[in-house]
Amino acid sequence: MGGLKEVRNRIASTKSTRQITSAMKMVAASK
């Protein structure tokens, strides 16, 4: 069942990437 852990890691990484992108957009909008 190593695939489940891999999927969870992938989901977590995409979530963090999305948070970073939205944060950058907010910073760009505030400027």
CHARMM internal coordinates of N, CA and C (Angstrom, degrees):
IC EDIT
DIST 1 N 1 CA 1.4726
DIST 1 CA 1 C 1.5315
ANGL 1 N 1 CA 1 C 110.55
DIST 1 C 2 N 1.3135
ANGL 1 CA 1 C 2 N 117.27
DIHE 1 N 1 CA 1 C 2 N 37.73
DIST 2 N 2 CA 1.4608
ANGL 1 C 2 N 2 CA 119.51
DIHE 1 CA 1 C 2 N 2 CA 179.23
DIST 2 CA 2 C 1.5218
ANGL 2 N 2 CA 2 C 111.44
DIHE 1 C 2 N 2 CA 2 C -77.37
DIST 2 C 3 N 1.3423
ANGL 2 CA 2 C 3 N 116.77
DIHE 2 N 2 CA 2 C 3 N -18.90
DIST 3 N 3 CA 1.4624
ANGL 2 C 3 N 3 CA 120.04
DIHE 2 CA 2 C 3 N 3 CA -178.36
DIST 3 CA 3 C 1.5209
ANGL 3 N 3 CA 3 C 111.91
DIHE 2 C 3 N 3 CA 3 C -66.48
DIST 3 C 4 N 1.3438
ANGL 3 CA 3 C 4 N 116.01
DIHE 3 N 3 CA 3 C 4 N -35.59
DIST 4 N 4 CA 1.4714
ANGL 3 C 4 N 4 CA 119.84
DIHE 3 CA 3 C 4 N 4 CA -178.38
DIST 4 CA 4 C 1.5289
ANGL 4 N 4 CA 4 C 110.38
DIHE 3 C 4 N 4 CA 4 C -62.37
DIST 4 C 5 N 1.3141
ANGL 4 CA 4 C 5 N 116.03
DIHE 4 N 4 CA 4 C 5 N -42.13
DIST 5 N 5 CA 1.4718
ANGL 4 C 5 N 5 CA 120.28
DIHE 4 CA 4 C 5 N 5 CA 179.77
DIST 5 CA 5 C 1.5297
ANGL 5 N 5 CA 5 C 109.72
DIHE 4 C 5 N 5 CA 5 C -63.87
DIST 5 C 6 N 1.3305
ANGL 5 CA 5 C 6 N 115.27
DIHE 5 N 5 CA 5 C 6 N -38.62
DIST 6 N 6 CA 1.4652
ANGL 5 C 6 N 6 CA 119.91
DIHE 5 CA 5 C 6 N 6 CA -179.30
DIST 6 CA 6 C 1.5309
ANGL 6 N 6 CA 6 C 110.22
DIHE 5 C 6 N 6 CA 6 C -64.19
DIST 6 C 7 N 1.3310
ANGL 6 CA 6 C 7 N 114.90
DIHE 6 N 6 CA 6 C 7 N -42.88
DIST 7 N 7 CA 1.4726
ANGL 6 C 7 N 7 CA 119.82
DIHE 6 CA 6 C 7 N 7 CA 179.82
DIST 7 CA 7 C 1.5255
ANGL 7 N 7 CA 7 C 110.12
DIHE 6 C 7 N 7 CA 7 C -63.31
DIST 7 C 8 N 1.3216
ANGL 7 CA 7 C 8 N 115.91
DIHE 7 N 7 CA 7 C 8 N -42.66
DIST 8 N 8 CA 1.4787
ANGL 7 C 8 N 8 CA 119.56
DIHE 7 CA 7 C 8 N 8 CA -179.85
DIST 8 CA 8 C 1.5243
ANGL 8 N 8 CA 8 C 110.29
DIHE 7 C 8 N 8 CA 8 C -62.22
DIST 8 C 9 N 1.3307
ANGL 8 CA 8 C 9 N 116.16
DIHE 8 N 8 CA 8 C 9 N -41.89
DIST 9 N 9 CA 1.4641
ANGL 8 C 9 N 9 CA 119.53
DIHE 8 CA 8 C 9 N 9 CA 179.74
DIST 9 CA 9 C 1.5271
ANGL 9 N 9 CA 9 C 110.37
DIHE 8 C 9 N 9 CA 9 C -63.27
DIST 9 C 10 N 1.3349
ANGL 9 CA 9 C 10 N 115.38
DIHE 9 N 9 CA 9 C 10 N -39.74
DIST 10 N 10 CA 1.4665
ANGL 9 C 10 N 10 CA 119.63
DIHE 9 CA 9 C 10 N 10 CA -178.88
DIST 10 CA 10 C 1.5282
ANGL 10 N 10 CA 10 C 110.14
DIHE 9 C 10 N 10 CA 10 C -65.15
DIST 10 C 11 N 1.3237
ANGL 10 CA 10 C 11 N 116.45
DIHE 10 N 10 CA 10 C 11 N -42.42
DIST 11 N 11 CA 1.4699
ANGL 10 C 11 N 11 CA 121.04
DIHE 10 CA 10 C 11 N 11 CA 179.81
DIST 11 CA 11 C 1.5315
ANGL 11 N 11 CA 11 C 109.60
DIHE 10 C 11 N 11 CA 11 C -63.64
DIST 11 C 12 N 1.3194
ANGL 11 CA 11 C 12 N 116.60
DIHE 11 N 11 CA 11 C 12 N -42.05
DIST 12 N 12 CA 1.4622
ANGL 11 C 12 N 12 CA 120.71
DIHE 11 CA 11 C 12 N 12 CA -178.83
DIST 12 CA 12 C 1.5292
ANGL 12 N 12 CA 12 C 110.11
DIHE 11 C 12 N 12 CA 12 C -64.79
DIST 12 C 13 N 1.3339
ANGL 12 CA 12 C 13 N 116.85
DIHE 12 N 12 CA 12 C 13 N -40.59
DIST 13 N 13 CA 1.4637
ANGL 12 C 13 N 13 CA 120.14
DIHE 12 CA 12 C 13 N 13 CA -178.66
DIST 13 CA 13 C 1.5242
ANGL 13 N 13 CA 13 C 110.53
DIHE 12 C 13 N 13 CA 13 C -67.87
DIST 13 C 14 N 1.3343
ANGL 13 CA 13 C 14 N 117.12
DIHE 13 N 13 CA 13 C 14 N -38.92
DIST 14 N 14 CA 1.4657
ANGL 13 C 14 N 14 CA 119.13
DIHE 13 CA 13 C 14 N 14 CA 179.97
DIST 14 CA 14 C 1.5223
ANGL 14 N 14 CA 14 C 109.91
DIHE 13 C 14 N 14 CA 14 C -68.25
DIST 14 C 15 N 1.3204
ANGL 14 CA 14 C 15 N 117.20
DIHE 14 N 14 CA 14 C 15 N -35.91
DIST 15 N 15 CA 1.4686
ANGL 14 C 15 N 15 CA 121.18
DIHE 14 CA 14 C 15 N 15 CA 179.06
DIST 15 CA 15 C 1.5269
ANGL 15 N 15 CA 15 C 109.89
DIHE 14 C 15 N 15 CA 15 C -64.34
DIST 15 C 16 N 1.3318
ANGL 15 CA 15 C 16 N 116.84
DIHE 15 N 15 CA 15 C 16 N -45.30
DIST 16 N 16 CA 1.4653
ANGL 15 C 16 N 16 CA 120.07
DIHE 15 CA 15 C 16 N 16 CA -178.68
DIST 16 CA 16 C 1.5250
ANGL 16 N 16 CA 16 C 110.03
DIHE 15 C 16 N 16 CA 16 C -66.18
DIST 16 C 17 N 1.3419
ANGL 16 CA 16 C 17 N 116.38
DIHE 16 N 16 CA 16 C 17 N -37.94
DIST 17 N 17 CA 1.4644
ANGL 16 C 17 N 17 CA 119.70
DIHE 16 CA 16 C 17 N 17 CA 179.05
DIST 17 CA 17 C 1.5196
ANGL 17 N 17 CA 17 C 109.95
DIHE 16 C 17 N 17 CA 17 C -63.72
DIST 17 C 18 N 1.3341
ANGL 17 CA 17 C 18 N 115.75
DIHE 17 N 17 CA 17 C 18 N -39.92
DIST 18 N 18 CA 1.4639
ANGL 17 C 18 N 18 CA 120.22
DIHE 17 CA 17 C 18 N 18 CA -179.67
DIST 18 CA 18 C 1.5268
ANGL 18 N 18 CA 18 C 110.09
DIHE 17 C 18 N 18 CA 18 C -65.63
DIST 18 C 19 N 1.3257
ANGL 18 CA 18 C 19 N 116.44
DIHE 18 N 18 CA 18 C 19 N -38.11
DIST 19 N 19 CA 1.4725
ANGL 18 C 19 N 19 CA 120.50
DIHE 18 CA 18 C 19 N 19 CA 179.46
DIST 19 CA 19 C 1.5260
ANGL 19 N 19 CA 19 C 109.84
DIHE 18 C 19 N 19 CA 19 C -64.52
DIST 19 C 20 N 1.3390
ANGL 19 CA 19 C 20 N 116.09
DIHE 19 N 19 CA 19 C 20 N -41.82
DIST 20 N 20 CA 1.4672
ANGL 19 C 20 N 20 CA 120.58
DIHE 19 CA 19 C 20 N 20 CA -179.93
DIST 20 CA 20 C 1.5245
ANGL 20 N 20 CA 20 C 109.66
DIHE 19 C 20 N 20 CA 20 C -63.81
DIST 20 C 21 N 1.3426
ANGL 20 CA 20 C 21 N 115.95
DIHE 20 N 20 CA 20 C 21 N -42.56
DIST 21 N 21 CA 1.4671
ANGL 20 C 21 N 21 CA 120.10
DIHE 20 CA 20 C 21 N 21 CA -178.44
DIST 21 CA 21 C 1.5227
ANGL 21 N 21 CA 21 C 110.61
DIHE 20 C 21 N 21 CA 21 C -63.66
DIST 21 C 22 N 1.3216
ANGL 21 CA 21 C 22 N 116.50
DIHE 21 N 21 CA 21 C 22 N -44.51
DIST 22 N 22 CA 1.4720
ANGL 21 C 22 N 22 CA 120.15
DIHE 21 CA 21 C 22 N 22 CA -179.40
DIST 22 CA 22 C 1.5274
ANGL 22 N 22 CA 22 C 109.94
DIHE 21 C 22 N 22 CA 22 C -65.93
DIST 22 C 23 N 1.3219
ANGL 22 CA 22 C 23 N 117.19
DIHE 22 N 22 CA 22 C 23 N -36.45
DIST 23 N 23 CA 1.4631
ANGL 22 C 23 N 23 CA 120.87
DIHE 22 CA 22 C 23 N 23 CA 179.12
DIST 23 CA 23 C 1.5276
ANGL 23 N 23 CA 23 C 109.97
DIHE 22 C 23 N 23 CA 23 C -65.50
DIST 23 C 24 N 1.3276
ANGL 23 CA 23 C 24 N 116.59
DIHE 23 N 23 CA 23 C 24 N -41.14
DIST 24 N 24 CA 1.4686
ANGL 23 C 24 N 24 CA 120.70
DIHE 23 CA 23 C 24 N 24 CA 179.34
DIST 24 CA 24 C 1.5275
ANGL 24 N 24 CA 24 C 109.93
DIHE 23 C 24 N 24 CA 24 C -65.04
DIST 24 C 25 N 1.3405
ANGL 24 CA 24 C 25 N 115.73
DIHE 24 N 24 CA 24 C 25 N -38.76
DIST 25 N 25 CA 1.4713
ANGL 24 C 25 N 25 CA 119.84
DIHE 24 CA 24 C 25 N 25 CA 179.11
DIST 25 CA 25 C 1.5218
ANGL 25 N 25 CA 25 C 109.97
DIHE 24 C 25 N 25 CA 25 C -63.74
DIST 25 C 26 N 1.3300
ANGL 25 CA 25 C 26 N 117.00
DIHE 25 N 25 CA 25 C 26 N -41.03
DIST 26 N 26 CA 1.4672
ANGL 25 C 26 N 26 CA 120.72
DIHE 25 CA 25 C 26 N 26 CA 179.98
DIST 26 CA 26 C 1.5267
ANGL 26 N 26 CA 26 C 110.05
DIHE 25 C 26 N 26 CA 26 C -64.39
DIST 26 C 27 N 1.3235
ANGL 26 CA 26 C 27 N 116.29
DIHE 26 N 26 CA 26 C 27 N -40.56
DIST 27 N 27 CA 1.4677
ANGL 26 C 27 N 27 CA 120.61
DIHE 26 CA 26 C 27 N 27 CA 179.81
DIST 27 CA 27 C 1.5273
ANGL 27 N 27 CA 27 C 109.75
DIHE 26 C 27 N 27 CA 27 C -64.87
DIST 27 C 28 N 1.3463
ANGL 27 CA 27 C 28 N 115.77
DIHE 27 N 27 CA 27 C 28 N -41.84
DIST 28 N 28 CA 1.4620
ANGL 27 C 28 N 28 CA 119.96
DIHE 27 CA 27 C 28 N 28 CA -179.64
DIST 28 CA 28 C 1.5275
ANGL 28 N 28 CA 28 C 110.19
DIHE 27 C 28 N 28 CA 28 C -66.22
DIST 28 C 29 N 1.3324
ANGL 28 CA 28 C 29 N 116.63
DIHE 28 N 28 CA 28 C 29 N -36.13
DIST 29 N 29 CA 1.4648
ANGL 28 C 29 N 29 CA 120.58
DIHE 28 CA 28 C 29 N 29 CA -178.91
DIST 29 CA 29 C 1.5299
ANGL 29 N 29 CA 29 C 110.17
DIHE 28 C 29 N 29 CA 29 C -70.52
DIST 29 C 30 N 1.3315
ANGL 29 CA 29 C 30 N 117.29
DIHE 29 N 29 CA 29 C 30 N -35.44
DIST 30 N 30 CA 1.4647
ANGL 29 C 30 N 30 CA 120.59
DIHE 29 CA 29 C 30 N 30 CA -178.01
DIST 30 CA 30 C 1.5257
ANGL 30 N 30 CA 30 C 110.61
DIHE 29 C 30 N 30 CA 30 C -71.55
DIST 30 C 31 N 1.3297
ANGL 30 CA 30 C 31 N 117.16
DIHE 30 N 30 CA 30 C 31 N -26.81
DIST 31 N 31 CA 1.4668
ANGL 30 C 31 N 31 CA 120.80
DIHE 30 CA 30 C 31 N 31 CA 177.46
DIST 31 CA 31 C 1.5076
ANGL 31 N 31 CA 31 C 108.75
DIHE 30 C 31 N 31 CA 31 C -77.90
END
COOR INIT
IC SEED 1 N 1 CA 1 C
IC BUILD
